[in-house]
Amino acid sequence: MDNLLNLPVGETARIVAVQGGMGMQRHLANLGIIPGKKVRKIIAQPIGGPMILEVEGGRIAIGRKMAQRIKIIKELK
């Protein structure tokens, strides 16, 4: 199991777990980031900037520390 931070740009993965406190889990759930959902990394800003993700056709931005706490399994092509 890997984390979302390590997913290459343009690839899709399935979320398997979100680690962190209830506040962070609730925030991510409100963005559609919950176990079972597919997510695609669109853009990863260099030098610690945020990344843009596509979840259910919508685009969201999250920070790298948050991305590290989202556990994924890469989708086979």
Secondary structure, DSSP 8 states (H G I E B T S, - for coil): -EEGGGS-TT-EEEEEEE-S-HHHHHHHHHTT--TT-EEEEEEE-STT--EEEEETTEEEEE-HHHHHTEEEEE---
